[in-house]
């Protein structure tokens, strides 16, 4: 299937730098382009396909946003334990720790501390909220 450079870039940007995820997103974008487009993966068709999967331009998916929002709203940004977050978002702690957390930490949305996970100002902004208190500002 033809894929424009801009379409490939859109998929790469949202794939978290993980080849397995990129392959899955390419397949989904291909199916979308075949069903709703002109048979080419363009930037516009790739973006539309990935929005259906609720993967935003930063690569955050629906579960990532749920984790960030729960930490911000329910636990004032932390520190909070992984098991507590897992229960709050109805996901296995192992899945959060192995799949979601590495990306969120690498991209600066949260930090792992001896007391638990702490939301950074970037994490607050990702879910449209303002950081709470001066303690959060020191995490930059």
Backbone as a printed PyTorch tensor [residue, N CA C, xyz], in Angstrom:
tensor([[[  0.8500,  -1.1840,   0.0000],
         [  0.0000,   0.0000,   0.0000],
         [  0.8890,   1.2380,   0.0000]],

        [[  0.5610,   2.2090,  -0.8040],
         [  1.3370,   3.4590,  -0.8090],
         [  1.1840,   4.2170,   0.5130]],

        [[  2.3030,   4.7450,   0.9700],
         [  2.2870,   5.5550,   2.1930],
         [  3.1410,   6.7910,   1.9510]],

        [[  2.5590,   7.9410,   2.1880],
         [  3.2920,   9.1930,   2.0280],
         [  4.2200,   9.3910,   3.2240]],

        [[  5.2860,  10.1340,   3.0050],
         [  6.2470,  10.3810,   4.0830],
         [  5.5710,  11.0210,   5.2960]],

        [[  4.6690,  11.9500,   5.0480],
         [  3.9780,  12.6160,   6.1580],
         [  3.0950,  11.6290,   6.9250]],

        [[  2.5030,  10.6850,   6.2300],
         [  1.6980,   9.6490,   6.8940],
         [  2.5570,   8.7500,   7.7520]],

        [[  3.7170,   8.3620,   7.2200],
         [  4.6460,   7.5320,   7.9900],
         [  5.1420,   8.2830,   9.2200]],

        [[  5.4180,   9.5540,   9.0610],
         [  5.8920,  10.3680,  10.1860],
         [  4.8180,  10.4740,  11.2680]],

        [[  3.5680,  10.6480,  10.8480],
         [  2.4530,  10.7340,  11.8080],
         [  2.3650,   9.4520,  12.6340]],

        [[  2.4800,   8.3170,  11.9760],
         [  2.4260,   7.0280,  12.6760],
         [  3.6310,   6.8740,  13.5940]],

        [[  4.8060,   7.2200,  13.1010],
         [  6.0300,   7.0930,  13.9080],
         [  5.9670,   7.9620,  15.1560]],

        [[  5.4340,   9.1570,  15.0200],
         [  5.3400,  10.0830,  16.1500],
         [  4.4660,   9.5120,  17.2600]],

        [[  3.4400,   8.7950,  16.8820],
         [  2.4860,   8.2840,  17.8680],
         [  2.7900,   6.8550,  18.3260]],

        [[  3.8600,   6.2560,  17.8260],
         [  4.1350,   4.8520,  18.1330],
         [  5.0620,   4.6490,  19.3250]],

        [[  5.4410,   5.7160,  20.0270],
         [  6.2520,   5.6400,  21.2340],
         [  7.6540,   5.1080,  20.9760]],

        [[  8.0860,   5.1110,  19.7280],
         [  9.4080,   4.6000,  19.4080],
         [  9.5050,   3.0910,  19.5250]],

        [[  8.3700,   2.4080,  19.4620],
         [  8.3250,   0.9560,  19.6070],
         [  7.9020,   0.3270,  18.2880]],

        [[  8.7860,  -0.4780,  17.6720],
         [  8.4620,  -1.0750,  16.3630],
         [  7.1650,  -1.8860,  16.3620]],

        [[  6.9080,  -2.6540,  17.4070],
         [  5.6840,  -3.4520,  17.4630],
         [  4.4520,  -2.5630,  17.4070]],

        [[  4.4850,  -1.4740,  18.1380],
         [  3.3540,  -0.5370,  18.1240],
         [  3.2440,   0.1160,  16.7570]],

        [[  4.3780,   0.5060,  16.1720],
         [  4.3660,   1.1150,  14.8380],
         [  3.7460,   0.1780,  13.8180]],

        [[  4.1060,  -1.0960,  13.8570],
         [  3.5280,  -2.0670,  12.9170],
         [  2.0170,  -2.1710,  13.0960]],

        [[  1.5610,  -2.2260,  14.3410],
         [  0.1180,  -2.3020,  14.5910],
         [ -0.6000,  -1.0550,  14.0800]],

        [[  0.0120,   0.1120,  14.3040],
         [ -0.6170,   1.3560,  13.8600],
         [ -0.6230,   1.4660,  12.3360]],

        [[  0.4460,   0.9910,  11.6940],
         [  0.4760,   0.9810,  10.2230],
         [ -0.6590,   0.1130,   9.6860]],

        [[ -0.8390,  -1.0660,  10.2790],
         [ -1.9150,  -1.9510,   9.8310],
         [ -3.2820,  -1.3080,  10.0120]],

        [[ -3.4810,  -0.6400,  11.1390],
         [ -4.7680,   0.0140,  11.3660],
         [ -4.9620,   1.1720,  10.3870]],

        [[ -3.9060,   1.9620,  10.1810],
         [ -3.9830,   3.0880,   9.2390],
         [ -4.2360,   2.5890,   7.8180]],

        [[ -3.6210,   1.4610,   7.4600],
         [ -3.8650,   0.8640,   6.1420],
         [ -5.3360,   0.4900,   5.9880]],

        [[ -5.8810,  -0.2060,   6.9870],
         [ -7.2850,  -0.6050,   6.9300],
         [ -8.1940,   0.6140,   6.8290]],

        [[ -7.8720,   1.6430,   7.5910],
         [ -8.6620,   2.8790,   7.5580],
         [ -8.5910,   3.5100,   6.1690]],

        [[ -7.3910,   3.5910,   5.6030],
         [ -7.2140,   4.2080,   4.2820],
         [ -7.9450,   3.4110,   3.2010]],

        [[ -7.9770,   2.1090,   3.3330],
         [ -8.6830,   1.2880,   2.3510],
         [-10.1940,   1.4490,   2.4620]],

        [[-10.6980,   1.5620,   3.6790],
         [-12.1370,   1.6520,   3.8890],
         [-12.6980,   3.0620,   3.7310]],

        [[-11.9670,   4.0540,   4.2060],
         [-12.5030,   5.4140,   4.2430],
         [-11.7230,   6.4170,   3.4030]],

        [[-10.6130,   5.9920,   2.8650],
         [ -9.7790,   6.9170,   2.1030],
         [ -9.6520,   6.4880,   0.6540]],

        [[ -8.5560,   6.9210,   0.0470],
         [ -8.3300,   6.6140,  -1.3610],
         [ -7.3110,   5.4970,  -1.5650]],

        [[ -7.0210,   4.7470,  -0.4950],
         [ -6.0950,   3.6390,  -0.6160],
         [ -4.6460,   4.0100,  -0.3590]],

        [[ -4.3910,   5.2670,   0.0260],
         [ -3.0400,   5.7110,   0.3780],
         [ -3.0530,   6.1630,   1.8350]],

        [[ -1.9530,   5.9060,   2.5250],
         [ -1.8330,   6.4150,   3.8930],
         [ -1.1990,   7.8000,   3.8010]],

        [[ -2.0040,   8.7940,   4.0650],
         [ -1.5390,  10.1830,   4.0840],
         [ -1.4560,  10.6410,   5.5370]],

        [[ -0.9350,  11.8200,   5.7540],
         [ -0.8870,  12.3620,   7.1060],
         [ -2.3010,  12.5050,   7.6550]],

        [[ -3.1940,  12.9910,   6.8210],
         [ -4.5800,  13.2190,   7.2530],
         [ -5.2870,  11.9020,   7.5840]],

        [[ -5.1260,  10.8850,   6.7290],
         [ -5.8020,   9.6080,   6.9940],
         [ -5.1780,   8.9000,   8.1970]],

        [[ -3.8460,   8.9850,   8.3390],
         [ -3.1920,   8.3690,   9.4980],
         [ -3.6530,   9.0320,  10.7880]],

        [[ -3.7080,  10.3620,  10.8010],
         [ -4.1550,  11.0880,  11.9890],
         [ -5.5960,  10.7280,  12.3380]],

        [[ -6.4530,  10.6500,  11.3400],
         [ -7.8550,  10.3050,  11.5860],
         [ -7.9800,   8.8810,  12.1290]],

        [[ -7.2090,   7.9580,  11.5730],
         [ -7.2460,   6.5690,  12.0420],
         [ -6.7930,   6.4730,  13.4920]],

        [[ -5.7280,   7.1770,  13.8120],
         [ -5.1840,   7.0870,  15.1680],
         [ -6.0540,   7.8170,  16.1800]],

        [[ -6.7840,   8.8170,  15.7400],
         [ -7.7510,   9.4670,  16.6350],
         [ -8.8710,   8.4880,  16.9990]],

        [[ -9.2400,   7.6110,  16.0610],
         [-10.2370,   6.5820,  16.3750],
         [ -9.7480,   5.6600,  17.4890]],

        [[ -8.4400,   5.4260,  17.5240],
         [ -7.8460,   4.5950,  18.5750],
         [ -7.5730,   5.3940,  19.8460]],

        [[ -7.9080,   6.6750,  19.8290],
         [ -7.6890,   7.5950,  20.9500],
         [ -6.2070,   7.7190,  21.2980]],

        [[ -5.3660,   7.7590,  20.2660],
         [ -3.9410,   8.0140,  20.4400],
         [ -3.6930,   9.4300,  19.9670]],

        [[ -3.3000,  10.3060,  20.8940],
         [ -3.1500,  11.7100,  20.5300],
         [ -1.7980,  11.9750,  19.8610]],

        [[ -1.5690,  13.2090,  19.4930],
         [ -0.3590,  13.5870,  18.7540],
         [  0.9170,  13.3700,  19.5470]],

        [[  0.8030,  13.2820,  20.8760],
         [  1.9930,  13.0390,  21.7150],
         [  2.2520,  11.5550,  21.9220]],

        [[  1.3520,  10.7050,  21.4270],
         [  1.4910,   9.2650,  21.6120],
         [  0.7690,   8.7410,  22.8350]],

        [[  0.0550,   9.6090,  23.5440],
         [ -0.6940,   9.1780,  24.7230],
         [ -1.9780,   8.4840,  24.2980]],

        [[ -2.2140,   7.3070,  24.8510],
         [ -3.4590,   6.6100,  24.5520],
         [ -4.4580,   6.8170,  25.6900]],

        [[ -5.6070,   6.2080,  25.5550],
         [ -6.6910,   6.4130,  26.5130],
         [ -6.2800,   6.0050,  27.9220]],

        [[ -5.5750,   4.8900,  28.0740],
         [ -5.1580,   4.4370,  29.4070],
         [ -4.1190,   5.3800,  30.0210]],

        [[ -3.1830,   5.8640,  29.2040],
         [ -2.1990,   6.8310,  29.7080],
         [ -2.9140,   8.0410,  30.3090]],

        [[ -3.8840,   8.5520,  29.5870],
         [ -4.6090,   9.7310,  30.0550],
         [ -5.4270,   9.4340,  31.3020]],

        [[ -5.9830,   8.2210,  31.3820],
         [ -6.7310,   7.8370,  32.5840],
         [ -5.8070,   7.8050,  33.7970]],

        [[ -4.6060,   7.2400,  33.6280],
         [ -3.6450,   7.1730,  34.7240],
         [ -3.2910,   8.5840,  35.1880]],

        [[ -2.9650,   9.4530,  34.2460],
         [ -2.5750,  10.8220,  34.5950],
         [ -3.7190,  11.5680,  35.2750]],

        [[ -4.9210,  11.4150,  34.7490],
         [ -6.0760,  12.1120,  35.3190],
         [ -6.4030,  11.6080,  36.7250]],

        [[ -6.3670,  10.3010,  36.9210],
         [ -6.6490,   9.7390,  38.2440],
         [ -5.6160,  10.2270,  39.2540]],

        [[ -4.3470,  10.2250,  38.8560],
         [ -3.3100,  10.7110,  39.7720],
         [ -3.5300,  12.1820,  40.1280]],

        [[ -3.9150,  12.9820,  39.1330],
         [ -4.1150,  14.4120,  39.3680],
         [ -5.3530,  14.6800,  40.2070]],

        [[ -6.4540,  14.0690,  39.8480],
         [ -7.7240,  14.3960,  40.4930],
         [ -7.9570,  13.6630,  41.8070]],

        [[ -7.5870,  12.4000,  41.8690],
         [ -7.8820,  11.6070,  43.0630],
         [ -6.7730,  11.6500,  44.1110]],

        [[ -5.5370,  11.8410,  43.6650],
         [ -4.4000,  11.7260,  44.5830],
         [ -3.5120,  12.9650,  44.5870]],

        [[ -4.0510,  14.0810,  44.1140],
         [ -3.3490,  15.3710,  44.1280],
         [ -1.9480,  15.2770,  43.5430]],

        [[ -1.7590,  14.4060,  42.5670],
         [ -0.4830,  14.2770,  41.8850],
         [  0.4980,  13.3430,  42.5480]],

        [[  0.1310,  12.7680,  43.6780],
         [  0.9940,  11.7990,  44.3400],
         [  1.7840,  12.4130,  45.4670]],

        [[  2.6330,  11.6200,  46.0730],
         [  3.0010,  10.2650,  45.6680],
         [  1.8700,   9.2670,  45.9240]],

        [[  1.7900,   8.2990,  45.0130],
         [  0.7740,   7.2540,  45.0950],
         [  1.3960,   5.9480,  44.5940]],

        [[  1.0060,   4.8570,  45.2100],
         [  1.5380,   3.5500,  44.8450],
         [  0.9600,   3.0280,  43.5410]],

        [[  1.7430,   2.2030,  42.8720],
         [  1.3140,   1.6350,  41.5960],
         [  0.0530,   0.7950,  41.7470]],

        [[ -0.0310,   0.0090,  42.8170],
         [ -1.2170,  -0.8180,  43.0410],
         [ -2.4750,   0.0150,  43.2030]],

        [[ -2.3480,   1.1450,  43.8600],
         [ -3.4910,   2.0430,  44.0530],
         [ -3.9470,   2.6170,  42.7210]],

        [[ -2.9970,   3.0570,  41.9100],
         [ -3.3420,   3.5910,  40.5860],
         [ -3.9920,   2.4990,  39.7420]],

        [[ -3.4250,   1.3020,  39.7790],
         [ -3.9590,   0.1830,  38.9900],
         [ -5.4130,  -0.1030,  39.3600]],

        [[ -5.6960,  -0.1130,  40.6530],
         [ -7.0770,  -0.3580,  41.0810],
         [ -8.0000,   0.7660,  40.6220]],

        [[ -7.5180,   1.9920,  40.6940],
         [ -8.3440,   3.1440,  40.3290],
         [ -8.6990,   3.1640,  38.8450]],

        [[ -7.8200,   2.6440,  37.9920],
         [ -8.0880,   2.6560,  36.5460],
         [ -8.5200,   1.2850,  36.0280]],

        [[ -8.7090,   0.3240,  36.9300],
         [ -9.1420,  -1.0360,  36.5760],
         [ -8.2090,  -1.7060,  35.5720]],

        [[ -6.9250,  -1.6890,  35.9020],
         [ -5.9110,  -2.3150,  35.0500],
         [ -4.9490,  -3.0710,  35.9460]],

        [[ -4.3370,  -4.1020,  35.4190],
         [ -3.3470,  -4.8600,  36.1770],
         [ -2.1160,  -3.9950,  36.4370]],

        [[ -1.5670,  -4.0870,  37.6540],
         [ -0.3800,  -3.3120,  38.0040],
         [  0.7900,  -3.6730,  37.0900]],

        [[  0.9380,  -4.9470,  36.7520],
         [  2.0280,  -5.3690,  35.8640],
         [  1.9200,  -4.7090,  34.4950]],

        [[  0.7050,  -4.6020,  33.9740],
         [  0.5020,  -3.9600,  32.6680],
         [  0.8820,  -2.4900,  32.7430]],

        [[  0.4600,  -1.8120,  33.7880],
         [  0.8300,  -0.4030,  33.9420],
         [  2.3400,  -0.2480,  34.0400]],

        [[  2.9720,  -1.0970,  34.8330],
         [  4.4070,  -0.9830,  35.0590],
         [  5.2310,  -1.3240,  33.8210]],

        [[  4.7860,  -2.2720,  33.0280],
         [  5.5680,  -2.7340,  31.8770],
         [  5.2170,  -2.0310,  30.5740]],

        [[  3.9740,  -1.5910,  30.4280],
         [  3.5310,  -1.0140,  29.1570],
         [  3.4170,   0.5030,  29.2150]],

        [[  2.7100,   1.0170,  30.1790],
         [  2.3920,   2.4450,  30.2110],
         [  3.4310,   3.2860,  30.9370]],

        [[  3.8470,   2.8260,  32.0980],
         [  4.7340,   3.6330,  32.9310],
         [  6.0760,   3.9890,  32.2710]],

        [[  6.7580,   3.0730,  31.5830],
         [  8.0440,   3.4610,  30.9760],
         [  7.9240,   4.6530,  30.0370]],

        [[  6.8940,   4.6670,  29.2070],
         [  6.6880,   5.7850,  28.2900],
         [  6.3850,   7.0690,  29.0550]],

        [[  5.5270,   6.9810,  30.0490],
         [  5.1530,   8.1690,  30.8160],
         [  6.3490,   8.7520,  31.5610]],

        [[  7.2300,   7.8950,  32.0340],
         [  8.4360,   8.3690,  32.7250],
         [  9.4310,   8.9480,  31.7200]],

        [[  9.6800,   8.2280,  30.6250],
         [ 10.6270,   8.7020,  29.6040],
         [ 10.2360,  10.0540,  29.0450]],

        [[  8.9640,  10.2650,  28.8580],
         [  8.4840,  11.5130,  28.2730],
         [  8.2740,  12.6100,  29.3140]],

        [[  8.4790,  12.2960,  30.5770],
         [  8.4130,  13.3170,  31.6190],
         [  7.0300,  13.6180,  32.1590]],

        [[  6.0840,  12.6970,  32.0170],
         [  4.7320,  12.9160,  32.5330],
         [  4.6240,  12.5300,  34.0060]],

        [[  5.4370,  11.5700,  34.4330],
         [  5.4610,  11.2160,  35.8440],
         [  6.8520,  10.7650,  36.2400]],

        [[  7.0540,  10.7240,  37.5510],
         [  8.3240,  10.2950,  38.1160],
         [  8.0710,   9.1880,  39.1180]],

        [[  9.0310,   8.2870,  39.2200],
         [  8.9800,   7.2220,  40.2180],
         [  9.8970,   7.6480,  41.3660]],

        [[  9.3370,   7.7380,  42.5580],
         [ 10.1110,   8.1330,  43.7410],
         [ 10.0170,   7.0060,  44.7710]],

        [[ 10.8540,   7.0550,  45.8080],
         [ 10.7580,   6.0340,  46.8670],
         [  9.3830,   6.0130,  47.5520]],

        [[  8.6860,   7.1460,  47.5480],
         [  7.3660,   7.2140,  48.1770],
         [  6.2370,   6.7650,  47.2530]],

        [[  6.4820,   6.7080,  45.9550],
         [  5.4580,   6.3230,  44.9900],
         [  5.5720,   7.1400,  43.7150]],

        [[  4.5930,   6.9990,  42.8490],
         [  4.5850,   7.7380,  41.5770],
         [  4.0850,   9.1540,  41.8210]],

        [[  4.7410,  10.1130,  41.1350],
         [  4.3900,  11.5260,  41.2860],
         [  4.1880,  12.1230,  39.9070]],

        [[  3.0980,  12.8250,  39.7480],
         [  2.7830,  13.4980,  38.4990],
         [  3.6340,  14.7560,  38.3570]],

        [[  4.1990,  14.9720,  37.1840],
         [  4.9780,  16.1880,  36.9260],
         [  4.0580,  17.2710,  36.3710]],

        [[  4.5330,  18.5040,  36.3300],
         [  3.7190,  19.5560,  35.7010],
         [  3.3170,  19.1960,  34.2630]],

        [[  4.2070,  18.5470,  33.5230],
         [  3.8770,  18.1210,  32.1590],
         [  2.7300,  17.1160,  32.1650]],

        [[  2.6840,  16.2590,  33.1790],
         [  1.5860,  15.3010,  33.3100],
         [  0.2550,  15.9840,  33.5510]],

        [[  0.2780,  17.0140,  34.3980],
         [ -0.9440,  17.7900,  34.6290],
         [ -1.4180,  18.4380,  33.3250]],

        [[ -0.4920,  19.0580,  32.6270],
         [ -0.8650,  19.7610,  31.3930],
         [ -1.3890,  18.8020,  30.3270]],

        [[ -0.8970,  17.5700,  30.3160],
         [ -1.3450,  16.5840,  29.3270],
         [ -2.8340,  16.2720,  29.4550]],

        [[ -3.3680,  16.4270,  30.6630],
         [ -4.7980,  16.1780,  30.8700],
         [ -5.5730,  17.4700,  31.1010]],

        [[ -4.9410,  18.5920,  30.7730],
         [ -5.6290,  19.8710,  30.8180],
         [ -5.8060,  20.4520,  32.2070]],

        [[ -4.9360,  20.1060,  33.1470],
         [ -5.0340,  20.6190,  34.5110],
         [ -3.7780,  21.3950,  34.8700]],

        [[ -3.8870,  22.2230,  35.8940],
         [ -2.7360,  22.9680,  36.3990],
         [ -2.1140,  22.2230,  37.5680]],

        [[ -0.7850,  22.2380,  37.6710],
         [ -0.1270,  21.5810,  38.8130],
         [ -0.5950,  22.1680,  40.1320]],

        [[ -0.6280,  21.3180,  41.1470],
         [ -1.0640,  21.7490,  42.4710],
         [  0.1340,  22.0530,  43.3460]],

        [[  0.2540,  23.2660,  43.8080],
         [  1.2490,  23.6270,  44.8110],
         [  2.6690,  23.7430,  44.3070]],

        [[  3.4900,  24.3590,  45.1260],
         [  4.8920,  24.6030,  44.7940],
         [  5.6980,  23.3170,  44.7470]],

        [[  5.3170,  22.2950,  45.5180],
         [  6.0790,  21.0390,  45.5350],
         [  6.1190,  20.4210,  44.1480]],

        [[  5.0520,  20.5520,  43.3920],
         [  5.0210,  19.9930,  42.0450],
         [  5.9700,  20.7230,  41.1100]],

        [[  6.1560,  22.0140,  41.3140],
         [  7.0260,  22.7920,  40.4440],
         [  8.4900,  22.4130,  40.6030]],

        [[  8.8750,  21.8330,  41.7320],
         [ 10.2690,  21.4530,  41.9480],
         [ 10.6410,  20.1850,  41.1970]],

        [[  9.6830,  19.4980,  40.5950],
         [  9.9700,  18.2580,  39.8830],
         [ 10.5070,  18.4660,  38.4850]],

        [[ 10.5240,  19.6900,  37.9990],
         [ 11.0140,  19.9440,  36.6490],
         [ 12.4390,  19.6940,  36.5630]]])
